[in-house]
Amino acid sequence: MNEQLKNILDLPTLQKMLDSLCRATGIPLGIIDVQGEVMVETGWQELCRQYHCRNPDVGQRCLLNWVSNQGTDGCELPGKEPVEFICESGLVNIALPILFEDSYLGLLFIGQLLYEPPNVEHFREQAARCGFDPEVYLKLLADVPVVPREKAQEFLAFHAIQVKLLIEAGVRRLHEVKARKDFEESELSLRSVINSTPLGIHMYALEDDGRLIFNGYNLAANEILGVDNSQFLGLEIREAFPNMEVTEIPERYRQICTTGEAWYTQQFAYEDKKVSGVYDVHAFRTAPKRITCMFMEVTERLRAAETVRASESTLRSILSAAPMSIGMVRNRVFGWVNRWMTEELGYAEEALIGQNAVMLYESQAEFERVGHEKYTDVAQGRMGEVQTRWVCKNGKVIDVLLRSMPIDAGDLDAGVIFTALNISEIIRSNEELHDKEEQVRLLLQSSGEAMFGVDRNGNCTFVNPMCLKLLGYTDKSEVLGKNTHLLFHHTRQDGSSHSDQECEISRAFRLGESVHVTGDVFWRFDGTNFPVEYSSYPIVKEETVIGSVVTFNDITERQSAEKELRQALTDARDSREQVDAILRSAADALIVVDLDSRIIMGNHAAEKLFGQHCHFRDGVAIDQLLPEKAFLERIRSALIGRVHPRPYDLTFPDACGGPEKILEARIVPMLGAGEQVKGVVLTLRDVTREREVDRLKDDFISAAAHELRTPMTSIQGYSELMMEDWERFNAEQLKDFIKIIHERSLALSRIIGDMLDLSRVQSGRLIIINPSHGDLAAMLKQALLPYCHKSGKHQFSALVPDDLPRISFDADKIAQVLENLISNAIKFSPGGGQITLSTRLLTDRIEVMVTDEGIGMTPALQERVFDKFFRADASNTGVSGLGLGLSLVKEIIAAHGGETRVESTPEVGTTVAFSLPRGKHL
């Protein structure tokens, strides 16, 4: 890991925390990096500042000098364990390495203290030897804290945990900063893409009062509108574009912000003092209450369309008067029909519009057959053609030939244009058919799309003005009668030859199939090419294909815009996926709540905490998941920008039906652009076990104080009695007093011994045993003897065979085990009864059992009986203790390679058993 300590730690917060610890303990503290630079310090003694550090002889073993040497002289740093330094002056300093991923980051300094009261004469001599002012020197010496070695070790263990937590928190913070930086870089890339698109972009935000605020644009918007769009930032839409209020645009934008449904309009004309033009507009929602509209100017396109607008009314007349039924359907529902169809079928136009085409068929089965055959072809880009029978309003049945083509080949929901030809009329009058073909030719000729026709030899039969313009020709004579493939479709974009047999256009008249192609190229008169989208439809006369008609469009700008838009969307999606991955990999449960107090996201840890059945993207309200009133009040407070830096504990039912959990919650406002609150982020951590351990430790401290106070009171009382009135008592009385003091001191020694043993286990050190071969049977029988004389309410029996095999064990430790188990049996049998010590010979071990007829335990208590600090409720048992005995029993037997178990029934009694291996060696 290459990070420096100052980049990982929150130094101001750490300074406050160490100041608080120093005030509470009186011990100076500090954080030092591997170069010897002091990051944080508190409580450092003036004795060291003014004298020791400045004197070369006394300061040569100063901790700061030692650390600095490691960084500059290449000396090896210490191992992972704490290092103790005692300077020439006699003051103690302890250095705890700060490690992360086996890399040294620095040291936690605990020091400038003494393990015992100072030798004043020693320091007086040192002052004289070094030339210090003795009076000031000794006065400052009195401020040096005196901390017993054991107490200092306890502080060291606490600070070791503290250092680990600080490093973990710092590394998480670095990861968060990196993730935020990556997101910002991604956002800059996205903005760069947006600014490079030739489409104009405007962005709006919907305020709670209904106002639409202009909050963004791209560079193309300046070029398209001819004004600097920055002047509109922060303005309401009617302030930025005054004449917009009288159009449908503002209300459309508000609907998009609310419903999320995109909207598109063509040829939207707008004019005010600054902006004038006609535009195609596509608007869509990008976030709650935020929209983006993309627009392009189509003024030039409309001007070009003016040349054919004069014939538009003629075209409508032709469509309406065409001697065939023509219409448009969406999902087989009539959207438009021409006059001929209404007259031929006998229906009024309003009787057909909005109705399903099934009304014209003789049966549902015929309706479905036609749909299947026709739409199979249409879905594949071919013209759908099928013969069927329609029923007129007067009941007359006519034969019709249906032909259909989609308005948008990629989206059938956009609609299908159909023609319905009365086949009887065609057969009876070829002349009428010819007239209709001529009318269709006129219709194609007057279209605004680029069109040309070819015969079966591929020669051009007609061409419209838009086709000539796109291909770069000035007169139709340059094209008519010439092979269109050789003229402008001879070569692919990569320069390879494109033969006539491979030409998709000619397939329409060669095979009689409709063709739709996107991405091919046509070649202009000047030798340049451009991408096109074209369709080729066969022209059929008397069931014979005589050629085809081709329509095409230049899609250069569309391809460029689509490519840039796809890239922008891909970059945005990748950025979002990276952020989601970071959030979902967090160890703590994380939930995001919007301004409506509804959950919009939860990571994997949250799903695990609340149960897999919770769906955090369904917009569920936070009060349905965590209904506690105080917690919800904190949520509401955070949503208005109030920060709650401290964590908050709340209870929550276990997702699997277990006991209630305690969750540590942190609530942080989620800020958007302009530091505006967009919601809150909750982090939840299950601290049930930590709180339970804290409670057990508090109970342990209370019990330890009580257990230590009882024998100590007797010792103090009898010792004070003898000191104050020694001559008053005879030798026998004094002997009794001393005996009592001795017994109480032994009790104190046992308590302290248990606590020290537990401390070793707690710090990760194994209990050390000294095994030797011994007579376990004799030891077990002797273990009951002291108790037979102490308790008059209990009966004791030892069911131990004399021929019990000799095994290897630590006699002192096993005696400690037996003492704990027998004393527990007596304590938890307050009414008396039988206490039995028995054995059982197993294949590879000997099991020893202590059985009583006491109050017993519930299954829940049995599960926790070997936990450290655990003790039964005094209100139920009336029994004192530290809750250490059985925990130590388990550790001692485990050190022997054995096992410990308990069986108990409430109000019947308890059996505690342990086993020892029969092998020769442990």
ABEGO torsion letter per residue (X at the ends): XABBAAAABBAAAAAAAAAAAAAAAGBBBBBBBAAGBBABBBGBBAAAAAAAAABAAAAAABAAAAAAAAAAAGBBBBBABBBBBBBAAGBBBBBBBBBBGGBBAEBBBBBGBBABBBBAAAAAAAAAAAGBBAAAAAAAAAABBBBBAAAAAAAAAAAAAAAAAAAAAAAAAAAAAAAAAAAAAAAAAAAAAAAABABBBBBBBBBAAGBBBBAEBBAAAAAAAGBBAAAABGBBAAAABAAAAABAAAAAAAAAAAAGBBBBBBGBBBBBAABBEBBBBBBBBABBGBBBBBBBBAAAAAAAAAAAAAAAAAAAAAAAABABBBBBBBGGBBABBBAAAAAAAGBBAAAABGBBAAAABABAAAAAAAAAAAAAAAAAGBBBBBBBBBBBAAGBBBBBBBBBBBABAABAAAEBBBBBBBAAAAAABAAAAAAAAAAAAAAAAABABBBBBBBAAGBBABBBAAAAAAAGBABAAAABGBBAAAAAAABBAAGBBBBAAABAAAAAAAAGBBBBBBGBBBBBAAGBBBBBBBBBBBBBBGGBBAEBBBBBBBAAAAAAAAAAAAAAAAAAAAAAAAAAAAAAABABBBBBBBAAGBBABBBAAAAAAAEAABBAAAGBBAAAABABAAAAAAAAAAAAGBBBABBBBBBBBBAAGBBBBBBBBBBBBBBBBGGBBAEBBBBBBBAAAAAAAAAAAAAAAAAAAAAAAAAAAAAAAAAAAAAABAAABBAAAAAAAAAAAAAAAAAAAAAAAAAAAAAAAAAGBBBBBBBBBBBAAAAAAAAAAAAAAABAABBBBBBBBAABBBBBBBAAAAAAAAAAAAAAAAAABAAEEBBBBBBBBBAABBBBBBBBABAEBBAAAAAAAABBGBBBBAAAAGBBEAGAAAAAAAAAAAAAGBBBBBBBBBGAEBBBBBBBBABABX
